[in-house]
């Protein structure tokens, strides 16, 4: 038996058994579990139970094994939907749930958040067997919604602390003309549950730092989860000074917008709309909390195999270089289209790098959700070199044009952006430089009809974005169509694909059991005789157009070849200790049961939690159990350095 220790605990790192023999001729070896190099926290977006978490977990473990010359990292298991699976009454509690597996050896934590309605906000009558709120939004059987409602997403951070999506004539037209049957645009509840999610994420980081200040933490966020991750840094700055920030943040498809969208102004926010100036200042401030406060312990050199006695890296890894498998085929995929197994004959060397103190933006010009005209997010458009922070105005009858203010340069040397596209064969990890997502004569969005295109924005033909992410060896051509219906999508678009000499088409996604419950609320029984038959129909045959809003995170190979190279590495003693690991996983999931009589006494580390963290944990349990929001713990206004300045504020300043 072999044991290891953290500051507060000794635990077994390996176990074995053997017969006791006198005068034995040799010792019995015990396999010792290798230590982890970091904590990797996944943060999902709105209307999401963490659907992409299995792919992200698999890809990160595979990529870290290759980057670090290891073979032992093994992902968590999940309960995934199966083809033609029978309808279940509570799909939110069944699918995409983590399943215990003795083989699991993953450094990944799955963060979950959402909205819980109080009794008075739940409709007394179900819609086709589904629980809905008083506005008709579908909830799960407990009155909760993972990630909150789709329509309640924001393009800025101050809106997460109050206000809500309001349906109206313009949004009704959008709902009927652009949205699919699985996504609705109805009036939503107050968004303070997003601020709670950010506060919980800050508490999770705080607790990890309390276990060991030198723990290496990377946040890998998707969609609204990117804004929650940024907001968490503000909470760490204002309430937990001294514990530090995330070491690295990777943002996938963030809806963070830098522009004052006219559609949003006239249909939703009006004079309460956040100004471009405030959006830019907030983004710069929060990014710099990470990039300007790099924590350099443990020293990178201590990870070398001749220095590190706990096996964090293998023999071919050095602080300067590593060696990993080459790709199987020219496009990075095998004949099955996605499951790359590597080819030892194509092993390549790569430059190792310390990614602590870095923020990465992964943006996709094909993302039609973040590209909506009321969002105009950097997850579709990237971060420009400059943006107009003041509108044009008239003085003495003459029109004064604003001077573009720099953005990309202000984010500093620790901010990097990578473009994910199928156009012109551009691989992720190509040398940095300017990239024009749209050439002259190209459509704004491939394969999208005329009217849906009108509801979206895109860069102008020839307009370029500075791609600053470090070069990768090998660079990786992404497969953004992964997970689409291989029959319907490709049959419909085969001609377009052939004509364009590439995958330039819009595919379709099959509904999963949770999508089906949303679809029956909006789409009705679809001509079936019963609710169960209708659900089975949606589940087996229902599809919706792929918006490519999850196209980066939904493919394990993307995380194997790219994300795993961009995450920070160092140490993760909290993940080496099985008792701390399990408690941290529970804290990360707002649905976890922290019953003080039945569950908490069994958690050996619970009494060692920071008091502030414990208060958040217990308040979250109360909120999920019955809908009682912890308003005493979540401020009504965003903490510094988040900047809030509305169009109304600006107008009052100019009038003064």
Secondary structure as GFF3:
##gff-version 3
##sequence-region A 1 656
A	DSSP	beta_strand	2	5	.	.	.	ID=ss1
A	DSSP	beta_strand	10	14	.	.	.	ID=ss2
A	DSSP	beta_strand	39	43	.	.	.	ID=ss3
A	DSSP	alpha_helix	53	68	.	.	.	ID=ss4
A	DSSP	beta_strand	77	79	.	.	.	ID=ss5
A	DSSP	three_ten_helix	91	93	.	.	.	ID=ss6
A	DSSP	beta_strand	97	99	.	.	.	ID=ss7
A	DSSP	beta_strand	108	111	.	.	.	ID=ss8
A	DSSP	beta_strand	114	116	.	.	.	ID=ss9
A	DSSP	three_ten_helix	119	121	.	.	.	ID=ss10
A	DSSP	beta_strand	144	146	.	.	.	ID=ss11
A	DSSP	three_ten_helix	150	152	.	.	.	ID=ss12
A	DSSP	three_ten_helix	158	161	.	.	.	ID=ss13
A	DSSP	alpha_helix	169	177	.	.	.	ID=ss14
A	DSSP	alpha_helix	192	211	.	.	.	ID=ss15
A	DSSP	beta_strand	217	222	.	.	.	ID=ss16
A	DSSP	alpha_helix	224	239	.	.	.	ID=ss17
A	DSSP	beta_strand	248	252	.	.	.	ID=ss18
A	DSSP	alpha_helix	262	264	.	.	.	ID=ss19
A	DSSP	pi_helix	265	269	.	.	.	ID=ss20
A	DSSP	three_ten_helix	270	272	.	.	.	ID=ss21
A	DSSP	alpha_helix	276	291	.	.	.	ID=ss22
A	DSSP	three_ten_helix	300	303	.	.	.	ID=ss23
A	DSSP	beta_strand	321	326	.	.	.	ID=ss24
A	DSSP	beta_strand	343	351	.	.	.	ID=ss25
A	DSSP	beta_strand	358	363	.	.	.	ID=ss26
A	DSSP	alpha_helix	378	381	.	.	.	ID=ss27
A	DSSP	beta_strand	386	387	.	.	.	ID=ss28
A	DSSP	beta_strand	393	395	.	.	.	ID=ss29
A	DSSP	beta_strand	398	400	.	.	.	ID=ss30
A	DSSP	beta_strand	405	406	.	.	.	ID=ss31
A	DSSP	three_ten_helix	409	411	.	.	.	ID=ss32
A	DSSP	beta_strand	415	419	.	.	.	ID=ss33
A	DSSP	three_ten_helix	423	425	.	.	.	ID=ss34
A	DSSP	beta_strand	433	435	.	.	.	ID=ss35
A	DSSP	alpha_helix	450	454	.	.	.	ID=ss36
A	DSSP	beta_strand	465	467	.	.	.	ID=ss37
A	DSSP	alpha_helix	488	500	.	.	.	ID=ss38
A	DSSP	beta_strand	508	510	.	.	.	ID=ss39
A	DSSP	alpha_helix	513	523	.	.	.	ID=ss40
A	DSSP	alpha_helix	531	541	.	.	.	ID=ss41
A	DSSP	beta_strand	543	545	.	.	.	ID=ss42
A	DSSP	alpha_helix	556	558	.	.	.	ID=ss43
A	DSSP	pi_helix	559	563	.	.	.	ID=ss44
A	DSSP	alpha_helix	564	566	.	.	.	ID=ss45
A	DSSP	alpha_helix	573	576	.	.	.	ID=ss46
A	DSSP	alpha_helix	578	588	.	.	.	ID=ss47
A	DSSP	three_ten_helix	600	602	.	.	.	ID=ss48
A	DSSP	three_ten_helix	606	608	.	.	.	ID=ss49
A	DSSP	alpha_helix	611	626	.	.	.	ID=ss50
A	DSSP	alpha_helix	647	655	.	.	.	ID=ss51
###
